[in-house]
Amino acid sequence: MASRRVALAAVALVALCLLAGADAKPKGNGKSKGNKGKSPKWPDAPAGAIVAAADLSAAVNKTTDGKGYAYLVLPKGGPYKSYIMLGGAMKAVSMAHVHWMNATAKNPIRLGLFPSVTAAGTPALLNPTLTYKGSATFERAWNETDIGYWGTDIKTFLGLLKMEMLYVNVHTAANPGGEIQGTLKCKSPCMWS
């Protein structure tokens, strides 16, 4: 009975995440299958928007059945959108963030993707965690307040994005430092027109 309640709660959580940003779902095919070194597939976006994509695969020294992709779509003036599709299978997915590749600073978080963060510098955990086989998606709208929680602003965030210094990291209970991840690559010109 308890496991059924956990499963139902996880389904409800995914449904809420989908409802919170249903208009953010990419209309393109979006999937990139092992496209390391190739250009990512880009989602549809408003004219002049900044678009970034990441192919998610096993983090360094990790073994996983999980994979996926992530998009950020940033129309000038916002609100901005994030979309993550997890594929394969993973147990106890707890959260996902955009991190700054800076080992000296311990790769700090620059944006909470799921669940939504509502307090400065405080990671939030899915409760209950999500175990899936097949696919799970998370979409949400966000704004400058969401990156401000992590001590940055939109100008700095876009500068790091343009330099490919940001990556998406999906955390699990077994791999709290991240089980799957991928570098965000910006569609040229990586600036608002």
N, C-alpha and C positions, 0 to 999 in steps of 0.2 A: 504494500500500500504506500509506504513512504517513497519507494523508488518511482512509483507512478506519479506521486505528487511532484517530485523533483523533475521528472520528465515533462509534466504538464507546465510547470513553472518555467522551464527552459524554453518550451515552445511559445509560451506567452511572452517571454522576454524578447525572443527573436521577432515575434509579431509586433511588439511595441516599437522595437528598433526600426523595423520596416515602415511602420506607420509614421514614425517621427520624421522621416525624410523620404517619403515615397517618391517625390519628384526628382530625387537625386540619382535614381538608377540609370546607369548608362544605357543608351539605346544601341550602341555599336556592339560588335560581337565580344569585345573586351577580353576574351581569354587569350592568354599568351602561354603557350606550352613550351617550356624550356627554351625561352628565347634569349638566353644570356648572350650579350654582345649584339643583339638585334634591336631594332626599334620596337618599343611597345605598341600595342594596339590602343588607340585613343578613343575615349567615349565622346559622344556628342556633347557639345558645350555651347553656351551662348557666344555670339561673335565677340571677339576681343578678350575673352576669359583666359586666364592662365590655367593650364591643365598639366597634371603630373600623374605618372603611373609607376607602380612597383610590382614586379613579379615576385611572389612570396614563395620561398623554399626553405629547406632546413637551415637553421642557424649553424654557424661554425661549430664543428664537433658534436652535432646533434643528429640523432636518427629519429625520423618521424614519418608517419603516413600522411601528414598534413601538407597542404600546398594552398596556393590561392593567388589573388591579385588585389591591388588596392588602387583607388583613384582619388585625387583631390581635384576639384573644379572650383576655381576662384574667379567669379565675375567681379568686375570692378565695382567697389562699394559694398559687395557681399549681398546676401549672406552666402558663405562658402559652403561647399558640400564635400562630404567624404563618403566613400563606398568601399566596402571590403567584402569579397567573396572568398570564403574558405572552402576548400575542396578536400577530397580524400577522407581522412578520419583523424580526429584528435580527441583526447580525453581532458576534461577539466580545463577548458579554455577560460582564463580568468580576466583578461583585459588586453587592449591593444593601444599602442601609442605611436606617435612620430617622434623619433629621437634624433638628436644632433650627433653626428659622428665626431666625437671629440673624446678620445681616450683619457686625456689629461683631466678633463672635467667629468669623467665617468659616464660618457654618452648620455647627457641629460635629456629628459623628456621636453619636447617643445609643443606637443599637442596631444591631448587625450582623445582617442577615437571612439572606443567603447569600453566600459560604459561612460556616459557623460560625466565630466568632472565639474563640481560646483564649489570647490574651495581651492584657494591658491596652493600650488605645490603639493596637492594631496591626491595620489593615485586612488582610484576607486576600483573595487573588484566586482565582477559579476557575482550575484548571489541569488540563486546557486550558480556555480560554474556551468559551462556548457560542454557537453560531450555530444559529438555528432559523427555520423558516417554518411557520406554523400556530399552535402553542401550546407552551408549556413551563410547568411548575408547580414551585414550591418550597414545601415545608411543613417546619416544625420547631417543636419545643417549646423554650422558653427560660425563664429565671428571673432573679432579681435579680442574680445574678453576671454575666449577660450585659450588663445595662445598667451594672453597676458597672465593667466594663472601660472604659467611656467616661466615667467620673467623675461618674456620677449615681446616684440611688437611685429606688425605685419612687414615693415621694411626689412628688418633683420631676418625674419622667417623666409621672405622671398629671396633675399640674398643667399641664404644657406641652400634653399631649394635650387636656385640657378647654378650653384657650385656643386650640386649633387652631394651635399653634406647632410642630407636628411634621409632617414630610413624608417620604414614601418616595421614594428616589432610586435608579434602576437605572443603573449605570455600564457603559460599553462601552469598548473600546480606542480607537475613533474619538472618543468623547465621555467622557473620563475624569472630567469634572466632573458627568456625568449626562446620559443621553439621554432617558429618560422619568421623570416624577415626578408626584406628586400629594399634596395635603394630606390628612392623616388627619382625618376628622370622626368625632367620638364620638357614639354613640347615647345620647340622653338617658336617664338623668340623669348619665352619665359618672362614676358612683361605685358602689362595691359596696353592695349592699343586704343 
